[in-house]
C-alpha cells in the first residue's frame, strides 16, 4: 500500500476524522497524526487554553505551521481540525501533497457527537446548533473545493467509511487497474 499518496482528512468537528484516520492508518500500516493533538503536544497546552491566550488567529497560525510540517512527511494519514480549510496556505498544502478526503456529516450528527465535548472552544456558547450551521455554510464550499473525494459519515460504521475511502483512493490512483479487477471478478465498482 506504499503506492498510495498521503491521505489528509478534512471536515467539520464530529465527522469522525480522528477515528476514521486511525483505522485508515492501521489498515495501510502508516503513521496517523491528528493536527490538533500535534499542536497541543508542541505547545504543552490544550486548544481551549491556546484560544484563550492567543485567540483564534493565534491558533490558526500555529495550525498553518503544523499542517505545513505534517503534509511534508511520507506515508502518513493526517486528520486536520475542522477549521484548517479557512487558510489558503493549508488548502494548498493539502491539495498539493496528497489525497484529500472530505468527511461530510450533518449538523444533527455533529450535535450528537460533540454534546459532552468541552475541548471545542467555538462551541462553548448558548446556541451550538446555530454556530454549527454558520460554520457549515462558510466551510462546506472550502471542504468541497479542497477535496479529491467526499464521503458521508452519517449513520455508517467507521469501518464502512474506511472501506469506501480505500476503494475510492485506489480508483483515483489507478483507475485502469481497479476497472480491470472489477471485470475479472464480475463486480461493479460504484
SVG drawing of the C-alpha trace seen along z (x, -y; Angstrom):
<svg xmlns="http://www.w3.org/2000/svg" viewBox="-30 -36 38 49">
<polyline fill="none" stroke="black" stroke-width="0.4" points="0.0,0.0 3.0,-2.3 2.0,-3.2 -0.8,-5.3 -0.3,-9.0 -0.5,-10.6 -4.2,-10.8 -5.5,-14.0 -8.9,-14.1 -10.8,-17.3 -14.3,-18.1 -16.3,-19.5 -15.8,-18.6 -17.7,-15.4 -17.4,-14.0 -15.1,-11.2 -11.8,-12.3 -9.7,-11.0 -11.5,-7.7 -11.5,-7.0 -7.9,-8.3 -6.6,-5.9 -8.4,-3.0 -7.2,-4.0 -3.6,-4.4 -3.7,-0.9 -5.1,0.6 -2.3,-1.0 0.4,-0.4 1.1,-4.2 1.6,-6.8 -1.5,-8.6 -1.4,-12.2 -4.2,-14.4 -3.1,-18.0 -4.9,-19.4 -3.2,-16.9 0.1,-17.7 -0.4,-21.4 -1.3,-20.6 1.7,-18.4 4.1,-21.0 2.6,-23.8 2.1,-21.8 -1.4,-23.3 -4.8,-22.3 -6.7,-24.1 -9.1,-26.0 -6.1,-27.5 -4.5,-28.4 -7.7,-30.1 -8.0,-31.9 -4.4,-33.2 -3.8,-33.7 -7.3,-33.9 -8.4,-32.1 -5.9,-34.0 -3.0,-32.7 -4.3,-29.2 -4.8,-29.3 -1.2,-30.5 0.0,-27.5 -2.2,-25.3 -0.7,-26.6 2.8,-25.7 1.7,-22.3 -0.1,-21.4 2.8,-22.5 5.1,-20.2 2.7,-17.2 1.9,-17.3 5.7,-17.1 6.0,-13.7 5.9,-10.4 3.3,-7.7 1.0,-9.5 -2.7,-9.8 -3.4,-13.2 -6.7,-14.3 -7.0,-18.1 -9.0,-20.4 -12.4,-21.5 -11.2,-25.0 -8.0,-24.1 -9.5,-24.9 -10.1,-28.5 -6.5,-29.4 -5.5,-29.2 -2.0,-28.0 -3.5,-25.0 -5.7,-24.2 -2.8,-24.4 -0.5,-22.2 -3.2,-19.6 -4.1,-19.6 -0.5,-19.5 0.9,-16.9 -1.6,-14.1 -5.2,-13.0 -7.8,-15.0 -10.9,-13.3 -13.8,-15.4 -15.7,-13.5 -19.1,-15.0 -21.7,-14.9 -24.9,-16.7 -25.2,-19.3 -27.5,-17.0 -24.8,-14.3 -22.3,-16.9 -24.5,-18.0 -24.8,-14.4 -21.1,-13.6 -19.9,-16.8 -22.6,-17.1 -20.3,-16.5 -17.1,-17.7 -15.7,-20.7 -12.5,-20.8 -14.1,-22.7 -13.8,-26.4 -16.0,-27.5 -18.9,-25.5 -18.7,-27.0 -21.8,-29.2 -25.6,-29.2 -26.7,-28.3 -24.3,-25.5 -26.7,-24.4 -26.7,-27.9 -22.9,-28.1 -22.6,-24.7 -24.9,-25.8 -23.0,-29.0 -19.7,-27.1 -21.1,-24.6 -22.3,-27.5 -18.9,-29.1 -16.7,-25.9 -18.6,-23.4 -17.6,-25.2 -14.0,-25.2 -14.1,-21.5 -15.6,-20.7 -13.1,-22.8 -10.1,-21.2 -11.2,-17.6 -10.4,-14.9 -13.1,-12.6 -16.2,-13.3 -17.5,-10.6 -20.6,-10.9 -20.2,-9.5 -23.7,-9.8 -25.2,-6.5 -22.3,-4.5 -19.7,-2.5 -16.2,-3.8 -15.1,-0.5 -17.6,-1.0 -16.3,-4.6 -12.7,-3.3 -13.5,-0.6 -15.2,-3.2 -12.2,-5.6 -9.7,-2.8 -11.8,-1.7 -12.1,-5.3 -8.4,-6.2 -7.3,-3.1 -9.6,-4.1 -8.1,-7.6 -4.5,-6.2 -5.0,-3.5 -8.4,-3.6 -7.4,-1.1 -6.3,1.5 -9.4,1.0 -11.7,1.3 -9.8,4.4 -10.1,6.2 -13.9,5.4 -14.3,7.1 -12.3,10.1 -14.3,10.7 -17.6,9.8 -18.2,7.0 -19.1,3.5 -17.4,0.6 -19.6,-2.4"/>
</svg>
